[in-house]
C-alpha cells in the first residue's frame, strides 16, 4: 500500500480575531469579537481521472412547461449524441477518462488537498456576574462560512462528499453545510436561598433551590438538492444537483419526462431530445441523464432550532463539607418538534439518515424532513450527587 501527497501540500488554517470588553455597573460585562478563519488545502474526495460528458456545449435541454411541436422538431441532438459528442474541431470525443490511454481505465479515487473554506463571525456576549442569586449569559453570533467541500467521507446525505464535476471544484463554492448564519443563546441561573441566617430546617427545606436553563435559536442548515441521477455522465450520481426554476414554488420538487423530436414520450433513452418537468410550478427539477444542472450546493433550508432546556436542583447542606444534591434535567422541555439536520443544543451536522429521498425533487417525500430526522423530543433525566 502506498500514498502520495500532491506537491507536498498539507491542510492548514489561518485564524485571526479582534475583541473588546467593557465592564459596567460592576455586575455586567459586554464583549464584542470579530473572528475569522481561512482553511487552505483541505482534503477533498475526488476521482482524479474522470471528466463529465455534459458541458455548456453538450447537453439535453429541460423545459419547465410543455414546448410546442416546432420546438421539439428543432431539437436534433439526442441523448445518444451527447454520449458520443464530437468536439467543435471534429477530432475527438468529449473525454471521460484522461488516463485511460495509459491503462488506468478504472476510477482513481483520491483525497486531494484542493478544497478551501472561509469563515467570518461577529460574536456579541453580555454576562451578568452572580449577585443577589442571579447570573446569566446572553450571546449572539452572526457568521458566514463558505467552502467548496464539507464532508470528506460518506458521513451525510445533506451535502455530498464529492463534487458534481471532479475537474471544476470552484463550481461547488457555496455556503457550507456547517454555516449557521445566526445563533442566539440565553443561559440564566437563579438560586432561591431565603433564611440564610435561619435554622437548618428553614434553609434546607424551604431554601437552597437552583433553577437554570438555556434557550437556543439557530438558523437552519442548508442542504443540497440532488437529482439522484448521473446527470453530467461522469459515472457518479453522488454530487449531481438539480435544475432550479426561479418562477417555481419554493420547496416544491418535480421529476421529468423525456421526449423525442416528434414531441412524444421517448421509448428509448437514446432518442431523448428534451426533458419536460412533470410539475411546472416546482422550484426544483430533476436534471435527467445528459441534462445541465444549474442548481448550487446547499440551497435548500432545513428547519431552524428553537429549543429550551431546563434544570431544577435541590440541595441539602449537612455540614460545611457534606451536601446532597438531587434534581431533574429536561431537554426540549416543551416538547417542541424540531426536525433538523443538526442537534437541538449543539452545532454540527447529523444528516446521515440512510436515505436522501427528502432531497430528490422527484420523490414523494421531497422536503419531508419529519419523515427522516428525529423530532428531538423531550428527554427528562433525574440526577443526584454527594459533595464531601
C-alpha positions in Angstrom: 0.0 0.0 0.0 1.3 3.5 -0.9 0.1 7.0 -0.8 1.1 10.3 -2.5 0.8 13.8 -1.1 0.1 16.2 -4.0 3.1 18.5 -4.3 3.8 18.0 -0.7 0.7 20.1 0.2 -1.0 19.5 3.6 -4.1 21.2 5.1 -3.5 24.2 7.3 -5.6 27.0 8.7 -5.2 30.7 9.4 -7.1 32.3 12.3 -7.5 35.9 13.4 -9.6 37.6 16.0 -10.2 41.1 17.4 -12.1 41.7 20.6 -13.1 44.4 23.0 -14.5 44.0 26.5 -16.2 46.5 28.9 -17.4 46.2 32.5 -20.2 48.5 33.6 -22.4 48.8 36.7 -19.9 46.3 38.4 -22.0 43.3 37.6 -22.1 43.4 33.8 -19.5 42.6 31.2 -20.2 43.1 27.5 -17.8 41.7 24.9 -17.6 42.0 21.1 -15.4 39.9 18.9 -14.6 39.5 15.2 -13.4 36.0 14.4 -12.0 34.9 11.0 -10.7 31.5 9.8 -9.3 30.5 6.4 -8.9 26.8 5.6 -6.3 26.0 2.9 -5.5 22.7 1.1 -8.3 20.9 2.8 -8.9 17.3 1.9 -11.5 16.6 -0.8 -12.6 13.2 -2.0 -12.4 13.1 -5.8 -12.0 10.9 -8.8 -8.8 12.3 -10.4 -9.1 11.0 -13.9 -12.8 11.4 -14.6 -14.4 14.1 -16.7 -18.1 14.8 -17.3 -19.5 14.4 -20.8 -22.1 17.1 -20.3 -21.0 20.7 -20.8 -22.4 24.0 -21.8 -22.0 23.0 -25.4 -23.3 19.4 -25.0 -26.4 18.7 -23.1 -30.2 17.9 -23.3 -32.4 20.9 -22.6 -35.0 20.9 -19.8 -38.3 22.8 -20.1 -40.5 23.8 -17.2 -43.6 23.6 -19.3 -44.6 21.7 -22.4 -43.0 23.3 -25.5 -44.5 23.4 -29.0 -44.2 20.7 -31.6 -42.0 23.1 -33.6 -39.6 23.4 -30.7 -39.3 19.6 -30.4 -38.7 19.3 -34.2 -35.9 21.8 -33.9 -34.0 19.8 -31.4 -31.7 17.4 -33.3 -29.3 16.4 -30.5 -30.3 13.2 -28.8 -29.0 11.7 -25.5 -27.1 9.2 -27.7 -25.4 12.1 -29.4 -24.5 13.7 -26.1 -22.8 10.5 -25.0 -20.7 10.4 -28.2 -20.2 14.1 -28.6 -17.5 15.3 -31.1 -15.7 18.5 -30.2 -16.2 21.5 -32.5 -12.8 20.7 -34.1 -14.2 17.3 -35.1 -11.2 15.5 -33.9 -12.1 13.7 -30.7 -15.0 12.8 -28.5 -15.5 14.6 -25.1 -13.0 12.9 -22.7 -14.3 11.0 -19.8 -11.0 9.5 -18.6 -7.8 11.2 -19.5 -5.7 8.4 -18.2 -7.4 5.5 -20.0 -4.9 5.6 -22.8 -2.2 4.8 -20.2 -4.1 1.8 -18.9 -5.9 3.5 -15.9 -9.4 2.6 -17.1 -10.9 2.5 -13.6 -11.8 5.4 -11.4 -8.8 6.7 -9.4 -10.3 7.8 -6.1 -8.1 10.1 -4.1 -8.1 12.7 -1.3 -6.7 15.8 -2.8 -5.7 18.8 -0.8 -7.6 21.2 -3.1 -10.6 22.4 -1.0 -10.8 25.6 1.0 -13.1 27.4 3.4 -13.6 30.9 4.8 -15.3 31.9 8.0 -16.2 35.4 9.3 -18.1 35.9 12.5 -19.3 38.7 14.8 -19.8 37.4 18.4 -21.6 39.6 21.0 -21.9 38.5 24.6 -23.4 40.0 27.7 -22.5 38.4 31.1 -24.1 39.2 34.4 -21.9 38.0 37.3 -23.6 36.1 40.1 -25.2 38.5 42.6 -28.5 38.6 44.5 -29.0 35.0 43.4 -29.0 35.7 39.7 -26.5 35.4 36.8 -26.8 34.9 33.1 -25.0 34.9 29.8 -26.7 36.2 26.6 -24.7 35.5 23.4 -25.5 36.3 19.8 -23.3 35.3 16.8 -23.8 36.4 13.2 -21.4 34.4 10.9 -20.9 33.2 7.4 -19.0 30.0 6.5 -18.3 29.2 2.9 -16.5 26.2 1.4 -16.3 24.0 -1.7 -16.2 20.7 0.2 -17.5 19.9 3.6 -17.8 16.1 4.2 -14.5 14.3 3.2 -16.1 10.9 3.7 -19.6 9.5 3.4 -21.0 10.9 6.7 -24.1 12.8 5.4 -26.5 12.9 2.5 -27.2 16.6 3.1 -24.0 17.8 1.3 -22.4 15.2 -1.0 -18.8 14.3 -0.3 -17.8 14.5 -3.9 -18.1 17.5 -6.3 -20.6 17.5 -9.1 -17.6 17.9 -11.5 -14.3 16.5 -10.3 -12.4 18.8 -12.6 -14.3 22.0 -11.5 -14.3 22.2 -7.8 -14.7 26.0 -7.8 -18.3 25.4 -9.1 -19.1 23.9 -5.7 -18.1 27.0 -3.8 -21.2 27.9 -1.7 -22.5 28.3 1.9 -21.1 25.5 3.9 -23.2 22.7 5.5 -21.8 24.0 8.7 -22.9 27.6 8.1 -25.3 28.8 10.8 -25.9 32.4 9.9 -27.5 33.4 13.2 -27.3 31.8 16.7 -28.6 33.2 19.9 -28.4 31.6 23.4 -29.6 32.8 26.8 -28.4 30.9 29.9 -29.8 32.2 33.3 -29.0 30.7 36.7 -31.2 31.6 39.7 -30.7 30.5 43.3 -33.6 30.7 45.8 -31.9 30.9 49.2 -34.1 32.5 51.8 -33.5 32.1 55.6 -29.7 32.1 55.1 -29.4 33.1 58.7 -32.3 30.9 59.9 -32.2 27.4 61.3 -31.2 24.3 59.3 -34.7 23.2 58.6 -35.8 26.6 57.1 -32.6 26.9 55.0 -32.5 23.4 53.6 -36.2 22.5 53.1 -37.7 25.8 52.0 -34.5 27.3 50.5 -31.5 26.0 48.6 -33.2 25.7 45.2 -31.4 26.3 42.0 -33.0 26.7 38.5 -31.1 27.1 35.3 -31.7 26.8 31.6 -30.7 27.5 28.1 -32.7 29.0 25.3 -31.2 28.4 21.8 -32.2 29.8 18.5 -30.2 28.8 15.4 -30.6 29.5 11.7 -31.3 26.3 9.7 -28.7 24.2 8.0 -28.9 24.3 4.2 -28.8 21.1 2.2 -28.1 20.2 -1.4 -31.0 19.3 -3.6 -29.8 16.2 -5.6 -31.1 14.6 -8.8 -30.1 11.1 -7.7 -29.1 10.6 -11.4 -25.8 10.7 -13.2 -26.8 13.9 -14.9 -23.4 15.0 -16.2 -22.4 11.5 -17.3 -19.2 11.2 -15.3 -20.1 7.8 -13.8 -21.1 9.3 -10.4 -24.5 10.4 -9.1 -23.4 11.5 -5.6 -22.8 15.1 -6.4 -25.2 15.8 -9.3 -27.5 18.6 -8.4 -30.9 19.7 -9.7 -32.3 22.4 -12.0 -33.8 25.5 -10.4 -36.9 27.1 -11.8 -36.8 30.7 -10.5 -40.6 31.1 -11.0 -41.4 27.9 -9.2 -43.0 27.5 -5.8 -40.5 27.2 -3.0 -39.8 23.8 -1.5 -41.7 22.1 -4.4 -39.9 19.5 -6.5 -40.6 17.6 -9.7 -39.3 14.8 -11.8 -39.0 15.0 -15.6 -40.2 13.0 -18.6 -38.0 12.5 -21.7 -39.4 13.4 -25.2 -38.2 12.6 -28.7 -38.1 15.0 -31.7 -41.8 14.2 -32.6 -43.0 15.5 -29.2 -43.8 12.0 -28.0 -42.6 10.4 -24.8 -39.3 8.7 -25.7 -39.4 4.9 -25.8 -35.7 4.7 -25.6 -33.2 6.8 -23.6 -31.0 7.4 -26.6 -33.8 9.2 -28.5 -34.4 11.8 -25.9 -34.0 15.3 -27.2 -35.6 17.2 -24.3 -36.9 16.8 -20.7 -40.1 18.4 -19.5 -40.9 19.0 -15.8 -43.8 17.0 -14.6 -44.9 19.9 -12.4 -44.4 23.3 -14.0 -44.8 25.1 -10.6 -41.9 23.4 -8.9 -38.8 25.3 -7.8 -36.5 22.2 -8.0 -36.5 19.9 -11.1 -34.5 16.7 -11.5 -31.7 17.0 -14.0 -32.1 14.0 -16.2 -29.3 12.0 -17.7 -27.4 14.3 -20.0 -29.1 17.5 -18.7 -27.2 20.5 -17.5 -27.9 21.2 -13.8 -27.8 24.8 -12.7 -28.5 24.4 -9.0 -25.8 25.1 -6.5 -24.8 23.4 -3.3 -26.7 24.0 -0.1 -29.7 26.0 -1.4 -32.5 24.1 0.4 -33.2 25.2 4.0 -34.0 22.7 6.7 -35.8 23.7 9.9 -34.3 26.1 12.4 -33.6 25.2 16.0 -35.8 26.8 18.7 -35.1 25.0 21.9 -35.4 25.4 25.7 -33.6 23.2 28.2 -34.2 23.4 32.0 -32.6 22.1 35.2 -34.1 22.2 38.6 -31.9 21.3 41.6 -32.4 21.0 45.3 -29.5 21.0 47.8 -29.3 19.8 51.4 -26.3 21.0 53.4 -25.4 18.8 56.3 -22.0 20.2 57.3 -19.6 22.7 55.8 -18.1 19.8 53.7 -21.1 17.4 53.2 -24.1 18.2 50.9 -26.6 16.3 48.9 -27.9 17.5 45.5 -30.8 16.0 43.6 -32.8 17.3 40.7 -34.2 16.9 37.2 -33.0 18.0 33.8 -35.3 18.4 30.8 -34.1 18.8 27.3 -36.6 20.4 24.9 -38.7 20.9 28.0 -41.8 22.0 26.0 -41.5 19.0 23.6 -41.5 21.3 20.6 -40.9 19.1 17.4 -37.7 20.1 15.7 -36.9 18.1 12.6 -33.4 19.4 11.9 -30.3 18.1 10.3 -28.3 19.1 13.3 -28.6 19.0 17.1 -31.0 21.0 19.2 -28.4 22.0 21.7 -25.1 21.9 19.8 -23.6 23.0 16.5 -23.0 20.3 14.0 -24.3 18.1 11.1 -26.2 14.9 11.8 -27.6 14.2 8.4 -26.8 10.6 7.8 -30.3 9.2 7.7 -29.7 6.2 5.4 -31.7 7.8 2.5 -31.8 11.0 0.6 -35.4 10.9 -0.6 -36.1 14.2 1.1 -33.5 15.9 -1.1 -34.6 14.4 -4.5 -37.3 16.6 -6.3 -39.0 13.6 -8.0 -39.5 11.8 -4.7 -43.0 12.0 -3.0 -41.1 12.7 0.3 -39.1 15.6 -1.1 -38.8 18.2 1.7 -40.5 15.9 4.3 -37.8 16.2 6.9 -40.2 14.9 9.5 -40.0 11.5 7.9 -36.2 11.3 8.2 -35.0 13.2 11.2 -35.7 12.9 14.8 -38.1 15.4 16.3 -35.6 16.0 19.2 -38.4 15.1 21.6 -38.3 15.9 25.3 -35.8 14.0 27.3 -36.0 14.0 31.1 -33.4 12.7 33.5 -33.1 12.6 37.2 -29.7 13.0 39.0 -28.2 13.1 42.5 -24.7 13.6 43.8 -23.0 13.9 47.1 -20.3 16.6 47.8 -17.8 15.9 50.5 
